[in-house]
Amino acid sequence: MTTENYIKAGRVTGIISFIIGTIIFGLYFFTANSLILFAGYGYIAIAGLINLGIIISIFRHSRKQSDVNRRKLINTSYLMLLNIPILILYSWLTIILLNTVRITFTNNLESEITDIRIIGCGGGKIENLQAGEKTTVWVSIEGDCSITLDYLLNGQRKSESVLSYTTPNNGSQFEHKIDGRDKENGHILN
């Protein structure tokens, strides 16, 4: 193989590795699907081995080359190695997502609700939601916990169950329609 072929193989592999890794991370970010997470783990192993093999080949080939070609080959290796800090960033963000519940709350009631408190896990607060309005809240998972919603509706304090149980490394993303009904027991809460 020529020096140009090694350079081309390294660049193409580095760029394709970045693109596929970014797609997998993006899909997981937007869906929180655990199958995509496991596919990502497998992809990291396979792409890591392929990239490592190509980098080793480039370094072996570079030892026999002139200074100019050696520099080009080493620069190609550096391009491929840029995927490592990107992998670390995506891994760090994935750990955050695994320890976070992302809940989109929709006010399905006919009135505005105020003083909305997310009780349990890391908790949270929403000032108000107009009828039909929605907002997404990221709630950190701080140990085994459940999530309940507590709010004011026409001056009366109401509450409803949102999530009966979650645990660290079990991040999820879902919608919760606020309608005054306990989702798990099917009855109206006071």
C-alpha angles and dihedrals in degrees: 000000000000126000090252090054091052090049092048093046091050095048095045092047093048094048095044090048090053094047096047092044091050092049092051092047091047092050091050092046093053098039107026085214111164092210089063089049091054091046087054091054090052092046092053090054095047096041090045092055093046093047092046091051092051093046091051090049091050092050092048091049092045093060090068096046136092119261092262094052092041090056091050091050093047091048088053089053090051089052089054092047090056086079089070097070088042089053090050091050093049090046092051091049091047090054088053091050092048089056096045135078111210108203125183107206118203121191103226092171122102093239138055115267122210142188091034111188124190105211122198135030106031092337126211145192138236117193096213145330123209119219107287093010121130136197135177121231126191110216118190117228106231102178130313106337149143130225127230128178120223120186147152118253115181090338094309123113112236133177137189137181116256105172124006097201142000135158137197115289089026099097117164144175125221147139125255120194111208105220106139094258126117102239094209101045099028096227132115114260126217 
